[in-house]
Amino acid sequence: MSDIDSYETKNGKRYQARWRDAAGVQRSKSFRTLAEAREHQKKVAGGQRGGIGCSVDWLIDAYLNAREAQAAAGVIEHTTYVNYEIHLRRFVRSDEIARKKLSELDTPAIQQFLRRLTGRVSLAYARKIRVSVSVMLKWAVGEGHLAQNPARDAKFALVKRHKAPNLDLIENFDEVDVEAIKIPTPVAAKAILAAAEAFDGTGQAGAQFRLLFGGGMRPSEMLGFPVKMLRFGPDGRVELKIVQRSEHLRGTIGPVKSVASRRKITLGKEASLVLRKYFVAIGQPTDGLLFPTRSGTPHLYSNFYQDVWSPVLAASGYAQEVSSIRTFCGKRLPEGGREKVKREVKRWKPLYTPHHGRHFAASALIAAGAAPKKVQRFLGHSRIELTMNVYGHLFPDQRADDDLADAIDRQLAAAT
């Protein structure tokens, strides 16, 4: 049931449509014209609003159409829209939950979907998909399709993040690492940088890897770095200002991740020398990107990973060779069609990703005695909590741990 009321505002007359959704909750929405309010009323009566007769599959299309319009208008990044599209169309639409009506959607249904999802993808990726689903359902609440967000209280089942070590195979106390973060060692970083500098004639790979390992830049910041934000100081050091980044999926330039990401970085002497050699080799440009494609656009992350990162790590010895059997189309058959040929395809699987260069830079700063706030500003983290959650265990604090342990003994001694 729905009706329309009119009321006066300082900007003129407005019309308010009121209706009850599938859950019986009173909803309302204001319109500028009576025709718009009546059209909305027809949709409510026809079951196009409030979840009556509409499925999750229908909601996915409606939500993505709205997000696509926002991306076209520049309200959100195109990469954000693409991530929503991948999560919802590939993983939600292919699940049985897509056939449920919105009026049947509740927290237990979302809980069962999450349980099935963790059997298909990793827990980390499943969490990202859950966020996309929750944001979509929150949008549906605002549009009047749902009374409340059923994904708000849906949780993943508790899982053990780390396996217990096999104590029978451990001979030394120091062999057990209680932290799980993966950081390249200085030996590995040195070998990777050496392989990068020998990779091509212009020194582009060497300069790119120096910005990752020596400047702590995000891969997107490195691929989208502009020449104008590069300056050679009088002492030979290179100063960089991070003001933009490349959007991985489109190969276009976009804003940095956050306000804190806009920062200045000073490279060390060796990294500055490598970057200067590359800058001279490409003709010392005054405009454009530092690492452009032939058309002047930024490289896609996938192309950089496949064409540069993987071969360099393979040459440095920090990549594993993996093989898989793939089916190709062979010669034409007399009866029509083509024969199917199975071949073994070999490729390199790097032990580290480009983001691990950033981890190494942070660990090197911490080992040199840098304070947490200094590391935060260097990396461009928006919150100190993020820096400490990722790298907090690397800060030397053994004396403080010993003092805390002694404090417990002193408290117990005072009580006797």
C-alpha positions as CSV (number, residue, x, y, z in Angstrom):
1,M,0.0,0.0,0.0
2,S,1.3,3.5,-0.9
3,D,0.1,7.1,-1.1
4,I,1.3,10.5,-1.9
5,D,1.3,13.7,0.2
6,S,2.3,17.2,-0.8
7,Y,4.1,19.8,1.2
8,E,5.6,23.3,0.7
9,T,9.3,24.1,1.0
10,K,11.3,27.3,0.4
11,N,12.2,25.9,-3.0
12,G,8.7,25.1,-4.0
13,K,6.2,22.2,-3.7
14,R,7.4,18.7,-3.0
15,Y,5.6,15.3,-3.2
16,Q,6.3,12.5,-0.7
17,A,5.5,8.9,-1.7
18,R,4.9,6.6,1.3
19,W,4.8,2.8,1.1
20,R,5.5,-0.3,3.2
21,D,8.2,-2.7,2.0
22,A,8.1,-6.5,2.0
23,A,9.1,-6.5,5.7
24,G,6.2,-4.2,6.6
25,V,8.5,-1.2,7.3
26,Q,7.2,2.3,6.5
27,R,9.3,3.9,3.7
28,S,9.1,7.3,2.1
29,K,10.8,9.3,-0.7
30,S,10.4,12.9,-1.9
31,F,10.0,14.0,-5.5
32,R,9.9,17.4,-7.3
33,T,6.9,16.6,-9.5
34,L,3.7,14.7,-9.0
35,A,4.4,12.6,-12.1
36,E,7.7,11.3,-10.6
37,A,5.9,10.4,-7.4
38,R,3.1,8.5,-9.2
39,E,5.7,6.7,-11.3
40,H,7.4,5.6,-8.2
41,Q,4.0,4.5,-6.8
42,K,3.4,2.3,-9.8
43,K,6.7,0.6,-9.4
44,V,5.9,-0.1,-5.8
45,A,2.6,-1.6,-6.7
46,G,4.1,-3.6,-9.5
47,G,6.7,-5.2,-7.3
48,Q,9.7,-3.3,-8.6
49,R,10.5,-1.8,-5.2
50,G,10.7,-3.2,-1.7
51,G,12.1,-6.6,-2.8
52,I,8.7,-7.9,-3.9
53,G,9.4,-10.3,-6.8
54,C,12.9,-9.0,-7.4
55,S,15.9,-11.3,-7.1
56,V,19.5,-10.7,-6.1
57,D,20.4,-11.2,-9.7
58,W,18.2,-8.2,-10.6
59,L,19.8,-6.1,-7.8
60,I,23.3,-6.8,-9.1
61,D,22.4,-5.2,-12.5
62,A,20.7,-2.3,-10.9
63,Y,23.5,-1.6,-8.5
64,L,26.3,-1.9,-11.1
65,N,24.4,0.4,-13.5
66,A,24.4,3.0,-10.8
67,R,28.1,2.5,-10.0
68,E,29.0,2.6,-13.7
69,A,27.3,6.0,-14.0
70,Q,29.3,7.2,-10.9
71,A,32.5,6.0,-12.5
72,A,31.7,7.8,-15.8
73,A,31.0,11.0,-13.8
74,G,34.3,10.7,-11.9
75,V,32.6,10.2,-8.5
76,I,34.4,6.9,-8.0
77,E,37.5,5.5,-9.7
78,H,36.9,3.2,-12.6
79,T,39.1,0.6,-10.8
80,T,36.6,0.6,-7.9
81,Y,33.7,-0.1,-10.3
82,V,35.6,-2.9,-12.0
83,N,36.3,-4.6,-8.7
84,Y,32.6,-4.4,-7.8
85,E,31.7,-5.9,-11.2
86,I,34.2,-8.8,-10.8
87,H,33.1,-9.6,-7.3
88,L,29.3,-9.5,-7.9
89,R,29.0,-10.9,-11.4
90,R,31.7,-13.6,-11.1
91,F,31.2,-14.8,-7.6
92,V,27.7,-13.8,-6.4
93,R,25.8,-14.3,-9.7
94,S,27.3,-17.8,-10.1
95,D,26.1,-18.7,-6.6
96,E,22.6,-20.0,-5.7
97,I,22.0,-16.9,-3.6
98,A,21.5,-14.9,-6.9
99,R,18.2,-16.7,-7.4
100,K,16.8,-15.6,-4.1
101,K,14.2,-12.9,-3.9
102,L,15.2,-9.8,-1.9
103,S,12.2,-10.5,0.4
104,E,13.9,-13.9,1.3
105,L,17.3,-12.4,1.9
106,D,18.4,-12.6,5.5
107,T,21.5,-12.9,7.6
108,P,21.5,-16.8,7.6
109,A,21.3,-16.8,3.8
110,I,24.3,-14.4,3.6
111,Q,26.1,-16.6,6.2
112,Q,25.6,-19.7,4.0
113,F,26.9,-17.8,1.0
114,L,30.1,-16.9,2.8
115,R,30.6,-20.5,3.8
116,R,30.3,-21.6,0.2
117,L,32.5,-18.7,-0.9
118,T,35.4,-19.7,1.3
119,G,35.5,-23.1,-0.4
120,R,36.0,-21.3,-3.8
121,V,38.5,-18.5,-3.0
122,S,41.0,-17.6,-0.3
123,L,39.8,-16.1,2.9
124,A,41.5,-12.8,2.2
125,Y,39.7,-12.5,-1.2
126,A,36.4,-13.7,0.3
127,R,36.5,-10.8,2.7
128,K,36.8,-8.4,-0.2
129,I,33.8,-10.0,-1.9
130,R,31.8,-9.7,1.4
131,V,32.6,-6.0,1.5
132,S,31.3,-5.5,-2.0
133,V,28.1,-7.5,-1.2
134,S,27.5,-5.5,2.0
135,V,28.0,-2.2,0.1
136,M,25.5,-3.3,-2.5
137,L,22.9,-4.2,0.0
138,K,23.5,-1.0,1.9
139,W,22.8,0.8,-1.4
140,A,19.6,-1.3,-1.8
141,V,18.4,-0.1,1.6
142,G,18.9,3.5,0.6
143,E,17.0,2.9,-2.6
144,G,14.1,1.2,-0.8
145,H,14.7,-2.3,-2.1
146,L,15.4,-3.7,1.4
147,A,14.4,-2.8,4.9
148,Q,17.8,-3.5,6.4
149,N,21.2,-4.8,5.4
150,P,21.3,-8.6,6.0
151,A,25.1,-8.7,5.4
152,R,25.9,-6.4,8.3
153,D,25.9,-9.1,10.9
154,A,27.1,-12.0,8.7
155,K,30.6,-13.2,9.8
156,F,33.1,-15.7,8.5
157,A,33.7,-18.8,10.5
158,L,36.8,-18.6,12.7
159,V,39.8,-20.2,11.1
160,K,43.3,-20.9,12.3
161,R,45.6,-18.5,10.5
162,H,48.9,-20.3,11.2
163,K,49.8,-24.0,11.5
164,A,51.7,-25.1,14.6
165,P,55.4,-25.8,13.8
166,N,56.6,-29.4,13.8
167,L,58.8,-29.4,16.9
168,D,60.4,-32.7,15.9
169,L,62.1,-31.0,12.9
170,I,63.3,-27.9,14.9
171,E,66.7,-28.1,16.5
172,N,67.3,-24.4,17.3
173,F,65.1,-22.0,19.3
174,D,65.8,-19.2,16.8
175,E,64.4,-21.3,13.9
176,V,60.8,-20.6,15.0
177,D,59.5,-17.3,13.5
178,V,56.4,-16.1,15.3
179,E,55.7,-13.5,12.7
180,A,54.2,-14.4,9.3
181,I,55.0,-11.3,7.2
182,K,57.1,-12.2,4.1
183,I,60.0,-9.7,3.6
184,P,62.9,-10.2,1.1
185,T,66.3,-10.5,2.8
186,P,69.1,-8.0,2.0
187,V,70.8,-10.8,0.1
188,A,67.7,-11.5,-2.0
189,A,67.1,-7.8,-2.6
190,K,70.7,-7.2,-3.8
191,A,70.5,-10.2,-6.2
192,I,67.1,-9.0,-7.6
193,L,68.4,-5.4,-8.1
194,A,71.5,-6.7,-9.9
195,A,69.4,-8.8,-12.2
196,A,67.1,-5.8,-12.9
197,E,70.0,-3.5,-13.8
198,A,71.3,-6.1,-16.3
199,F,67.8,-6.8,-17.8
200,D,67.7,-4.2,-20.6
201,G,69.9,-1.7,-22.4
202,T,68.2,1.5,-21.2
203,G,68.3,0.6,-17.5
204,Q,64.5,1.0,-17.2
205,A,64.0,-2.2,-15.2
206,G,66.9,-1.2,-12.9
207,A,65.3,2.2,-12.3
208,Q,61.9,0.7,-11.7
209,F,63.2,-1.8,-9.2
210,R,65.2,0.9,-7.4
211,L,62.0,2.9,-6.8
212,L,60.3,-0.1,-5.4
213,F,63.1,-1.4,-3.2
214,G,64.9,1.9,-2.5
215,G,61.9,4.3,-2.5
216,G,59.2,2.2,-1.0
217,M,56.8,3.2,-3.7
218,R,53.7,1.3,-4.5
219,P,53.8,-0.3,-7.9
220,S,51.0,1.9,-9.1
221,E,52.9,5.0,-8.0
222,M,56.0,3.9,-9.8
223,L,54.2,3.1,-13.1
224,G,52.4,6.4,-13.0
225,F,55.2,8.6,-11.9
226,P,55.5,11.9,-13.8
227,V,58.9,13.4,-14.9
228,K,57.9,16.8,-13.6
229,M,58.0,15.5,-10.0
230,L,61.6,14.3,-10.4
231,R,64.5,16.5,-9.2
232,F,68.3,15.9,-9.0
233,G,69.7,17.6,-5.9
234,P,73.1,19.3,-5.7
235,D,74.5,16.3,-3.8
236,G,73.5,13.9,-6.5
237,R,70.5,12.5,-4.7
238,V,67.1,12.2,-6.4
239,E,64.0,13.8,-4.8
240,L,60.6,12.5,-5.8
241,K,57.1,13.9,-5.1
242,I,54.3,11.3,-5.2
243,V,51.2,13.1,-6.6
244,Q,49.5,10.5,-8.8
245,R,49.4,6.8,-9.6
246,S,48.4,4.4,-12.4
247,E,45.1,2.6,-12.3
248,H,46.1,-1.0,-12.8
249,L,43.2,-2.2,-14.8
250,R,42.8,0.7,-17.2
251,G,46.4,1.9,-17.7
252,T,45.3,5.5,-17.0
253,I,46.4,8.1,-14.4
254,G,44.4,8.6,-11.3
255,P,44.8,10.3,-7.8
256,V,46.9,8.8,-5.1
257,K,45.5,6.3,-2.6
258,S,45.0,8.9,0.2
259,V,46.1,12.4,1.3
260,A,49.0,10.8,3.2
261,S,50.2,9.2,0.0
262,R,51.1,12.7,-1.3
263,R,54.7,12.7,0.0
264,K,58.3,13.5,-0.9
265,I,60.9,10.7,-1.1
266,T,64.7,11.1,-1.2
267,L,66.6,8.2,-2.7
268,G,70.0,6.9,-1.6
269,K,73.1,7.6,-3.6
270,E,73.3,4.2,-5.4
271,A,69.6,4.3,-6.3
272,S,70.0,7.9,-7.4
273,L,72.9,7.0,-9.7
274,V,70.9,4.2,-11.3
275,L,67.9,6.5,-11.9
276,R,70.2,9.3,-13.3
277,K,71.7,6.8,-15.8
278,Y,68.3,5.8,-17.0
279,F,67.1,9.4,-17.2
280,V,70.1,10.3,-19.5
281,A,69.6,7.1,-21.6
282,I,66.0,8.2,-22.5
283,G,67.0,11.7,-23.4
284,Q,66.3,13.6,-20.2
285,P,62.6,14.3,-21.0
286,T,60.8,17.3,-19.4
287,D,57.3,16.1,-19.6
288,G,55.2,12.9,-19.5
289,L,55.7,9.7,-17.5
290,L,59.1,8.4,-16.3
291,F,58.2,4.9,-17.6
292,P,55.8,5.3,-20.5
293,T,54.6,2.9,-23.1
294,R,55.3,3.8,-26.8
295,S,52.0,5.7,-26.9
296,G,52.9,7.6,-23.7
297,T,50.4,5.9,-21.4
298,P,51.4,4.0,-18.2
299,H,52.2,0.3,-18.4
300,L,49.5,-2.0,-17.1
301,Y,50.5,-3.8,-13.9
302,S,49.8,-7.2,-15.5
303,N,52.2,-6.4,-18.3
304,F,54.9,-5.1,-16.0
305,Y,54.5,-8.3,-13.8
306,Q,54.7,-10.6,-16.8
307,D,57.2,-8.9,-19.0
308,V,59.6,-7.4,-16.5
309,W,59.1,-8.6,-12.9
310,S,58.9,-12.3,-13.5
311,P,61.9,-12.5,-15.9
312,V,64.0,-10.5,-13.5
313,L,63.2,-12.7,-10.5
314,A,63.8,-15.7,-12.6
315,A,67.3,-14.4,-13.6
316,S,68.0,-13.6,-9.9
317,G,67.1,-17.2,-8.8
318,Y,64.0,-16.1,-6.9
319,A,61.3,-17.6,-9.0
320,Q,60.1,-21.2,-9.4
321,E,59.5,-22.9,-12.7
322,V,56.0,-24.3,-12.9
323,S,54.3,-26.2,-15.7
324,S,50.7,-26.9,-16.7
325,I,49.0,-28.9,-19.5
326,R,47.0,-26.6,-21.8
327,T,44.9,-27.5,-24.8
328,F,45.4,-25.8,-28.2
329,C,43.7,-26.0,-31.6
330,G,45.8,-27.9,-34.1
331,K,45.5,-28.5,-37.8
332,R,42.1,-28.7,-39.6
333,L,40.4,-32.1,-39.7
334,P,38.8,-33.5,-43.0
335,E,35.5,-33.9,-41.3
336,G,35.6,-30.3,-40.1
337,G,36.9,-28.5,-37.0
338,R,40.4,-28.7,-35.6
339,E,42.2,-31.4,-33.7
340,K,42.9,-30.7,-30.0
341,V,46.6,-30.7,-29.0
342,K,47.7,-30.8,-25.4
343,R,51.0,-29.2,-24.6
344,E,53.1,-28.6,-21.5
345,V,53.4,-24.9,-20.9
346,K,56.2,-23.7,-18.6
347,R,56.3,-20.4,-16.8
348,W,58.0,-18.7,-13.9
349,K,56.3,-18.1,-10.6
350,P,58.1,-15.4,-8.6
351,L,58.7,-15.9,-4.9
352,Y,57.9,-12.2,-4.3
353,T,55.5,-9.6,-5.8
354,P,56.3,-6.0,-6.7
355,H,54.8,-4.9,-3.4
356,H,57.5,-6.9,-1.5
357,G,60.0,-4.2,-2.6
358,R,58.0,-1.8,-0.4
359,H,58.2,-4.3,2.5
360,F,61.9,-4.5,2.1
361,A,62.3,-0.7,2.1
362,A,60.3,-0.4,5.3
363,S,62.3,-3.2,7.0
364,A,65.6,-1.5,6.0
365,L,64.4,1.8,7.5
366,I,63.4,0.1,10.8
367,A,66.7,-1.8,10.9
368,A,68.5,1.6,10.6
369,G,66.7,2.9,13.6
370,A,63.9,4.9,12.0
371,A,61.0,5.8,14.3
372,P,57.5,4.5,13.5
373,K,56.1,7.9,12.5
374,K,59.1,8.3,10.1
375,V,58.3,5.0,8.5
376,Q,54.6,5.9,8.2
377,R,55.4,9.1,6.4
378,F,57.9,7.4,4.1
379,L,55.4,4.8,3.1
380,G,52.5,7.2,2.8
381,H,50.2,5.3,5.3
382,S,47.2,7.2,6.4
383,R,47.2,5.8,9.9
384,I,50.0,4.8,12.2
385,E,48.0,1.7,13.2
386,L,48.5,0.3,9.7
387,T,52.2,0.8,9.9
388,M,52.4,-0.9,13.3
389,N,50.1,-3.8,12.3
390,V,52.3,-4.7,9.4
391,Y,55.8,-3.8,10.6
392,G,55.4,-3.4,14.4
393,H,57.2,-6.7,15.1
394,L,60.3,-5.4,13.3
395,F,61.0,-2.6,15.7
396,P,63.7,-3.6,18.3
397,D,62.0,-3.8,21.6
398,Q,63.6,-6.7,23.4
399,R,64.7,-4.6,26.4
400,A,61.1,-3.4,26.9
401,D,59.9,-7.0,26.8
402,D,62.4,-8.0,29.4
403,D,61.3,-5.1,31.6
404,L,57.7,-6.1,31.4
405,A,58.6,-9.7,32.3
406,D,60.5,-8.4,35.4
407,A,57.6,-6.1,36.3
408,I,55.4,-9.2,36.6
409,D,57.9,-10.8,38.9
410,R,58.1,-7.7,41.0
411,Q,54.3,-7.5,41.4
412,L,54.2,-11.2,42.5
413,A,57.0,-10.7,44.9
414,A,55.3,-7.6,46.5
415,A,52.2,-9.7,47.1
416,T,53.9,-12.3,49.3
